Amino acid sequence: MKLTPLGDRVVLKQLEAETTTKSGIVLTTATQEKPQEAEVVAVGPGTEDVKMEVSVGQKVIYSKYAGTEVKLEDEEYIIVKQNDILAVVE
């Protein structure tokens, strides 16, 4: 099955949370915060007013409470509007 976003929506796959801090402290699952960094899996066609600025394969940072979480074939995805994407990570 394949997710195809409509309009100015983007499908993201969340990247794995860090298990240790930069100083080497191991984090338990309860203290790990969901990362706001994700990989773009699919991009909608855009709208007359919105030109799509991201493409499949890019890593992005998105707003903390943005989007709708969807589980499809044991994979979790987040569908967000393009304006909920804050930056592209290069």
N, C-alpha and C positions, 0 to 999 in steps of 0.2 A: 504494500500500500504506500502511496506517496502523498505528501502534503503539498498543495499548491496554494499559496496565499493569494488573496484578492486585493485589488486596489493598492494602497500604500503600506501593506503589511509585509512583515519579514518573519520567517521561521528561524529560530535560534536554537542551538544545542549548547546547553550550559557546560562550561569547562569544569573539570574536577576541582574541588576545594583543596587548598593547601593543607597538608597534614602536619607541617612543622613551620614555626616562625623563622624569620631570618637569623635569629640568635640561637636557633636549634631546639627550642621548646616544642615538644610534641603536643599537638592539640587533640583532645578527645572529640568524638563525633558531636557531642552536645554543645561544645564551645565553638565548633566550626561554623562560620557564617557562610551562607550561600554566596558564591562569588557573583559579581555583576559582570563578569566577562564571559562571552559566549562566541561560538563560531556560527557564521551565517550559513544556513542549510538551503534556504530557498528565498527568493525575492519576488514580490508581486510585480505586476506591470506598471504600477504607478497610476496617477490620475492626471486629469488635465492641469490641475494646479500643482501637483507634486511629482517632481522628477526623482527617480530612484538613484541614490548616491552610493549605495552599498552593493556588493556583489557576492556571490556564493564563494565561500572559502575564507573570507575576511574574518578577522577576530575583532570584536567590537565590545564596547562597554555600554550598558543600557541602564536606564533608571531603575532604582531599587524595587519599586512596587509596580512596575510596568508589566503589561501583557497578561496573557492567559496561558496557564500551564496545561499541556495536553500530553497524554500518554498513548503511544501508538506502537504496537508490536514490541512491548517491553522497553521502548526508548522514550525518554521524556524530552519534550520540546517546549519552547515558549514562543507564542505568537505575539509580536509587538507591532505597533505602528512605527514607521520610520522615524517620526519625530521623538520617539522614546529612546532612540539610540543616540548616545551622547558623543561618542568618539570611536574612531577606527584605530586599533592597535597595530603598529607596524614594527 
